[in-house]
Amino acid sequence: MELANRAIDVGLSTNNIGPMLRFWQNDADLRLDNVLPVRRGQKQYRHEVAGSVIKINHYADQLPAAPPSGYRELIIASSDRIKSEHVADPDGNRVCLVPSGHQKINQIAVRLFVRNLGAHRRFYAVALGLAEEPMTGGAAYRAGESLIILEERPDIPLDVGYQGSGWRYITFQVFKVDEVYAQTLAAGAREGLAPTTLGNVARISIILDPDGNWIELSQRAFIVGTVTEASLCSIFCGR
């Protein structure tokens, strides 16, 4: 898989936007890039960090009670930091602020709990074509400047879906989403959402890892310069 942007984006959902914005902009020191109205009752607050976008999706309606996804922690590296600090945002989402170079993290990393480390190793190496890096007690895969860290936890829930608070998905920006989508399915990924065009903004699809965690593939016009094969906007409109 060839990345159009050498970083992954990360999405979370919340009903608690005021305290969340104060945390992410002040405590985590992220820069608000723009606010995207997705649909009635939903806005996405897009924060930039070293080439990645942290997407805080605010819902006016109460989110359903749901188990957390496998995405359990966001790690943010900074050259200004001299020691690691484990914190949590107002919703309890785990964040670790680390010095650049900590565990080979120079940008961001996502910690993912998985039921079967071997199955996810095959998924990230074969279906997504990412390079594995040595990691004590688990595995790690490099996606441009970002890192995905896998830890085996046999008791985590499966197929928890998109609805619910907390970390819910990651995004890979690619050049040709239809081709990448087809290639990943042929290599063992499960279908979440077939490629769909969002106006002239992006063409996106969703694939699922072996535990059912959501991975967005996005062909964003702002990055690659073109969006083709128009269709109706889905629930992900604006992403």
C-alpha positions in Angstrom: 0.0 0.0 0.0 1.5 3.3 -1.1 0.7 6.2 1.2 -0.3 9.6 -0.1 0.5 11.1 3.3 3.3 9.6 5.3 1.3 9.5 8.5 -1.9 8.0 9.9 -4.8 10.0 11.1 -6.8 9.0 14.3 -10.5 9.5 15.0 -12.4 9.6 18.3 -16.0 10.3 19.2 -17.4 12.3 22.1 -20.4 14.1 23.6 -18.1 16.3 25.8 -16.7 18.8 23.4 -15.8 21.8 25.6 -13.5 19.9 28.1 -12.1 17.8 25.3 -11.0 20.8 23.2 -9.4 22.4 26.3 -7.4 19.2 26.9 -6.3 18.6 23.4 -5.4 22.2 22.6 -3.9 23.1 25.9 -2.6 19.9 27.7 -1.7 17.9 24.6 -0.7 21.1 22.7 -2.4 20.3 19.4 -3.3 22.9 16.8 -6.9 23.2 15.7 -6.8 23.2 11.9 -10.5 23.5 11.0 -14.0 22.5 12.1 -15.9 20.4 9.6 -19.8 20.2 9.8 -20.4 16.6 9.0 -24.2 16.5 9.3 -26.9 17.9 11.6 -25.7 17.2 15.2 -22.2 16.2 14.3 -19.1 18.3 13.8 -15.5 17.2 13.4 -12.7 19.2 15.1 -9.6 18.5 13.1 -6.3 18.9 15.0 -2.9 18.8 13.3 0.2 17.1 14.9 3.3 16.7 12.8 1.5 15.7 9.6 -1.2 13.7 11.2 -4.8 14.7 11.9 -6.5 13.9 15.2 -10.2 14.0 14.4 -12.5 14.8 17.4 -16.0 13.9 16.3 -18.6 15.7 18.5 -22.1 14.4 18.5 -25.0 16.4 19.9 -27.1 13.3 20.5 -26.0 10.9 23.2 -23.6 8.2 21.9 -24.6 4.7 22.7 -22.9 2.8 25.5 -20.5 0.5 23.7 -17.3 -1.4 24.4 -14.0 0.4 23.5 -12.4 -0.5 20.2 -9.0 -2.1 20.1 -7.4 1.3 19.7 -6.4 2.1 23.3 -3.8 4.8 23.3 -2.4 7.7 21.3 1.3 8.4 21.7 2.6 11.8 20.7 6.3 12.5 20.4 7.8 16.0 20.8 11.4 17.2 20.6 10.5 19.7 23.4 9.7 16.9 25.9 12.4 15.3 28.1 10.4 12.6 29.8 7.3 10.5 29.1 4.0 11.4 30.7 0.9 9.2 30.8 -2.4 11.3 30.8 -6.0 10.9 29.9 -8.5 13.2 28.3 -11.8 14.2 30.0 -13.5 11.1 28.4 -10.7 8.8 29.8 -9.0 8.2 26.4 -5.3 7.3 27.1 -2.6 9.6 25.8 1.2 9.3 26.3 3.4 12.3 25.6 7.0 11.2 24.9 10.3 12.6 23.8 11.1 12.2 20.2 12.8 8.8 19.6 11.1 7.1 22.5 10.5 3.5 21.2 11.4 4.7 17.7 8.5 7.2 17.8 9.3 10.5 16.2 5.7 11.6 15.3 2.7 9.7 16.6 1.9 6.1 17.4 -1.3 4.2 18.1 -1.4 1.3 20.6 -3.8 -1.4 19.4 -4.9 -4.3 21.6 -5.5 -7.5 19.5 -6.8 -11.0 20.3 -4.3 -12.8 18.1 -1.0 -11.2 17.5 -0.2 -13.7 14.6 -3.4 -12.9 12.7 -2.7 -9.2 13.0 0.9 -9.6 12.0 -0.3 -11.2 8.8 -2.9 -8.5 8.3 -0.6 -5.6 8.6 2.3 -7.2 6.6 0.2 -8.9 3.9 -3.1 -7.0 3.5 -1.6 -3.6 4.2 2.0 -4.2 3.1 3.5 -2.4 6.1 7.0 -3.1 7.4 7.4 -4.6 10.8 9.8 -3.2 13.3 11.1 -5.0 16.4 9.0 -4.3 19.5 9.5 -6.0 22.9 6.3 -7.9 24.0 4.4 -7.3 20.8 4.8 -6.0 17.3 5.0 -2.7 15.5 4.3 -1.5 12.0 5.6 1.6 10.3 3.1 3.7 8.3 5.2 6.5 6.9 6.4 8.5 10.0 3.7 6.9 12.2 3.8 3.7 14.1 1.1 1.1 15.0 2.0 -0.9 18.1 0.2 -4.2 18.6 -0.2 -5.9 22.0 -2.0 -9.2 22.4 -4.9 -9.2 24.8 -7.1 -12.3 24.2 -10.1 -11.0 26.1 -10.8 -7.8 24.2 -14.2 -7.5 22.5 -14.7 -8.2 18.8 -16.6 -6.2 16.1 -17.5 -3.3 18.4 -18.2 -1.0 15.5 -18.0 2.7 14.9 -20.7 4.0 17.3 -19.6 4.8 20.8 -17.2 7.2 22.5 -13.5 7.0 22.5 -10.9 6.0 19.9 -12.8 4.5 16.9 -10.7 4.4 13.8 -7.5 5.2 12.0 -7.1 6.6 8.5 -4.6 5.9 5.7 -4.4 8.5 2.9 -3.8 6.7 -0.4 -3.6 7.7 -4.1 -6.2 5.3 -5.5 -8.7 4.1 -2.9 -10.6 1.7 -5.2 -7.4 -0.2 -6.0 -6.1 -0.3 -2.5 -9.6 -1.4 -1.2 -9.7 -4.3 -3.7 -6.1 -5.3 -2.9 -6.7 -5.4 0.8 -9.9 -7.5 0.5 -8.1 -9.9 -1.8 -5.4 -10.2 0.9 -7.8 -11.0 3.7 -9.3 -7.7 5.0 -13.0 -7.6 5.7 -15.3 -5.1 4.1 -16.7 -2.3 6.2 -17.8 0.2 3.5 -17.3 0.0 -0.2 -15.6 3.0 -1.9 -17.9 6.1 -1.7 -17.3 9.6 -3.0 -17.9 12.6 -0.7 -18.6 15.4 -3.1 -15.3 16.9 -4.4 -13.7 16.4 -1.0 -12.6 12.7 -0.9 -13.3 9.2 -1.9 -13.2 6.8 1.1 -13.8 3.2 2.1 -13.6 1.2 5.3 -11.9 -2.1 5.9 -11.9 -4.2 9.1 -8.9 -5.8 10.7 -9.2 -9.4 12.1 -10.9 -8.1 15.3 -13.3 -5.8 13.5 -11.5 -2.5 14.2 -12.2 0.2 11.6 -9.6 1.4 9.2 -10.5 4.2 6.8 -8.8 4.4 3.3 -9.1 7.9 2.0 -8.3 9.4 -1.4 -8.5 13.1 -0.4 -8.5 15.7 -3.1 -6.5 18.2 -1.1 -3.7 15.6 -0.9 -3.8 13.7 -4.3 -5.5 16.4 -6.4 -8.5 14.3 -7.7 -11.6 12.4 -6.7 -13.4 10.2 -9.2 -16.4 7.9 -9.4 -18.9 10.2 -7.6 -21.6 8.6 -5.5 -23.9 9.6 -2.7 -22.4 10.8 0.6 -22.5 8.2 3.3 -22.5 8.6 7.1 -18.8 9.5 6.8 -19.6 12.7 4.7 -16.9 15.3 5.3 -14.2 12.9 6.6 
